[in-house]
Amino acid sequence: MVPDDGNRRDDKPGGVKSPRGERHRLRGPSRIDPTKLSQPGHAPPPVGAAALAAKPATGKKRVLFVCIGNSCRSQMAEAFAKAYGSDVMEVQSAGVSPATTISPLTRHTLAERNLSIDGHFPKGLDLIRSQPFDMVVNMSGIPVVLPGARILDWVVPDPIGQRDEVYRAVATQLEGLVMRLILELRTER
């Protein structure tokens, strides 16, 4: 008798069984019933801009962090807010004049704090202007107006083109400001 190493061959040539004996194969068509998608309560989730524009039904505040290029400060603030305040806010970030890329030192500084912004990219206000926000945190120094949104102006130095020590100091300042905002929103509940 040959010991069973879990890689047995099925009776049919080319068939491989897993250690539990089930045959590996595609399981057939999707189990989603397309006729139910058009029924109330079964709408497919919004995609693209519609997903971003959807007002949260969770009672969370929609917060937009704005800086000049959406390459440093607003990206950092968004990362801190998502990491610490996802129970009270849904956040996005944008720039009044978006950069082409996120500063590598922004990514590095956040990675030192175990935060990742992989998949993020600089966005302009034109991409999000039609979306509803409860609050706009403006760090650009340029007046930003979004109808119906409470505007907070934060004075935070722009670290673009500076050394990593400046990025760390800005990150520390933003972390504290974001934490205060989160505490304020939690006490409003």
C-alpha positions as CSV (number, residue, x, y, z in Angstrom):
1,M,0.0,0.0,0.0
2,V,1.3,3.4,-1.0
3,P,1.0,6.2,1.7
4,D,-1.5,9.0,0.9
5,D,0.4,12.2,0.5
6,G,-2.8,14.3,-0.4
7,N,-1.8,14.5,-4.0
8,R,-3.7,11.5,-5.3
9,R,-4.7,11.0,-8.8
10,D,-8.4,10.6,-9.6
11,D,-9.5,7.6,-11.5
12,K,-9.6,9.8,-14.6
13,P,-6.4,10.9,-16.2
14,G,-5.3,14.4,-15.2
15,G,-7.8,14.7,-12.3
16,V,-6.2,15.9,-9.1
17,K,-7.8,15.6,-5.7
18,S,-7.1,17.8,-2.8
19,P,-6.1,16.4,0.6
20,R,-9.9,16.4,1.5
21,G,-10.7,14.5,-1.7
22,E,-12.8,17.1,-3.5
23,R,-12.0,17.6,-7.1
24,H,-10.6,21.0,-8.2
25,R,-12.8,22.5,-10.9
26,L,-14.8,25.5,-11.8
27,R,-18.1,25.5,-9.9
28,G,-20.2,26.6,-12.8
29,P,-22.2,29.8,-13.4
30,S,-22.6,32.6,-10.9
31,R,-25.2,32.1,-8.3
32,I,-26.4,35.7,-8.7
33,D,-30.0,35.9,-10.0
34,P,-30.0,38.8,-12.4
35,T,-33.8,39.1,-12.2
36,K,-33.5,40.1,-8.5
37,L,-31.1,42.9,-9.2
38,S,-33.9,45.1,-10.4
39,Q,-36.1,44.5,-7.4
40,P,-36.2,47.1,-4.6
41,G,-33.4,46.6,-2.1
42,H,-31.3,44.6,-4.6
43,A,-29.8,47.4,-6.6
44,P,-26.2,46.8,-7.6
45,P,-23.7,48.9,-5.8
46,P,-22.8,52.2,-7.4
47,V,-19.5,52.4,-9.3
48,G,-17.2,55.1,-10.3
49,A,-18.3,58.7,-9.6
50,A,-21.7,57.4,-8.5
51,A,-20.0,55.4,-5.7
52,L,-18.2,58.5,-4.5
53,A,-21.3,60.7,-4.6
54,A,-23.5,58.4,-2.7
55,K,-24.4,59.9,0.7
56,P,-23.6,57.5,3.5
57,A,-26.6,56.0,5.3
58,T,-24.5,55.3,8.3
59,G,-24.7,58.7,10.0
60,K,-21.0,59.3,9.3
61,K,-19.9,62.7,8.3
62,R,-18.5,63.1,4.8
63,V,-15.2,65.0,5.2
64,L,-13.0,66.4,2.4
65,F,-9.4,67.3,3.1
66,V,-8.0,69.9,0.7
67,C,-4.5,71.2,0.1
68,I,-2.8,72.6,-3.0
69,G,-1.5,69.6,-4.8
70,N,-3.2,66.6,-3.0
71,S,0.3,65.2,-2.8
72,C,1.2,65.7,0.8
73,R,-1.0,67.2,3.5
74,S,-4.4,66.2,2.4
75,Q,-3.2,62.7,1.6
76,M,-1.7,62.4,5.1
77,A,-4.9,63.7,6.7
78,E,-7.0,61.3,4.7
79,A,-4.8,58.4,5.8
80,F,-5.0,59.4,9.5
81,A,-8.8,59.9,9.3
82,K,-9.4,56.5,7.7
83,A,-7.1,54.8,10.1
84,Y,-8.5,56.4,13.3
85,G,-11.9,57.8,12.5
86,S,-13.7,55.4,10.2
87,D,-16.5,55.0,12.8
88,V,-17.5,58.7,12.5
89,M,-16.4,59.8,9.0
90,E,-16.0,58.9,5.4
91,V,-13.1,60.8,3.9
92,Q,-11.6,61.9,0.7
93,S,-8.9,64.3,-0.3
94,A,-8.3,66.7,-3.2
95,G,-6.1,69.5,-4.3
96,V,-6.9,73.0,-5.7
97,S,-4.2,72.4,-8.3
98,P,-3.4,68.6,-8.2
99,A,0.1,67.4,-8.7
100,T,0.9,64.6,-11.1
101,T,2.0,62.1,-8.4
102,I,2.0,61.8,-4.6
103,S,5.3,62.8,-3.1
104,P,7.4,59.7,-2.3
105,L,8.2,61.3,1.1
106,T,4.5,61.4,1.9
107,R,4.3,57.6,1.2
108,H,7.5,57.0,3.2
109,T,6.4,59.1,6.2
110,L,3.0,57.3,6.4
111,A,4.7,54.0,6.0
112,E,6.9,54.8,9.0
113,R,3.5,55.0,10.9
114,N,2.2,51.8,9.4
115,L,-0.2,53.6,7.1
116,S,-0.5,52.9,3.4
117,I,-1.9,55.0,0.7
118,D,-1.3,52.5,-2.1
119,G,-3.8,53.1,-4.9
120,H,-4.2,56.8,-4.0
121,F,-3.5,59.5,-6.6
122,P,-3.8,63.3,-6.6
123,K,-7.3,64.4,-7.4
124,G,-8.6,67.9,-8.2
125,L,-11.6,69.6,-6.8
126,D,-13.3,69.3,-10.2
127,L,-13.6,65.5,-9.6
128,I,-15.4,65.8,-6.3
129,R,-17.2,69.2,-6.5
130,S,-20.5,67.7,-7.3
131,Q,-20.4,65.4,-4.3
132,P,-22.1,66.2,-1.0
133,F,-19.7,66.9,1.9
134,D,-20.6,67.8,5.5
135,M,-17.2,69.3,6.2
136,V,-14.2,70.6,4.2
137,V,-10.9,70.9,5.9
138,N,-8.9,73.4,3.9
139,M,-5.1,73.5,4.2
140,S,-4.5,75.2,0.9
141,G,-4.7,78.8,2.1
142,I,-7.0,79.4,-0.9
143,P,-10.7,79.9,-0.2
144,V,-12.7,76.8,-0.9
145,V,-16.4,76.8,-1.0
146,L,-18.6,73.7,-1.3
147,P,-22.4,74.4,-0.8
148,G,-23.7,73.0,2.4
149,A,-20.3,72.1,3.8
150,R,-18.8,73.4,7.1
151,I,-15.4,74.8,6.2
152,L,-12.5,74.4,8.6
153,D,-9.2,76.2,7.8
154,W,-6.1,74.5,9.2
155,V,-2.7,76.2,9.0
156,V,-0.3,73.4,8.2
157,P,3.0,74.1,6.4
158,D,3.4,72.6,3.0
159,P,6.3,70.1,3.1
160,I,6.7,69.7,-0.7
161,G,10.4,70.0,-1.6
162,Q,11.5,69.8,2.0
163,R,13.5,67.2,3.9
164,D,12.0,64.1,5.6
165,E,12.2,65.8,9.0
166,V,9.7,68.4,7.8
167,Y,7.4,65.7,6.5
168,R,7.5,64.0,9.9
169,A,6.7,67.2,11.7
170,V,3.8,67.9,9.4
171,A,2.5,64.3,9.8
172,T,2.7,64.7,13.6
173,Q,0.8,68.0,13.4
174,L,-1.9,66.5,11.1
175,E,-2.3,63.4,13.2
176,G,-3.1,65.6,16.2
177,L,-5.5,67.8,14.3
178,V,-7.3,64.8,12.8
179,M,-7.5,63.1,16.2
180,R,-9.1,66.3,17.7
181,L,-11.6,66.4,14.8
182,I,-12.5,62.7,15.3
183,L,-13.1,63.3,19.0
184,E,-15.3,66.3,18.2
185,L,-17.4,64.2,15.8
186,R,-17.6,61.4,18.4
187,T,-18.9,63.8,21.1
188,E,-21.5,65.2,18.6
189,R,-23.1,61.7,18.2
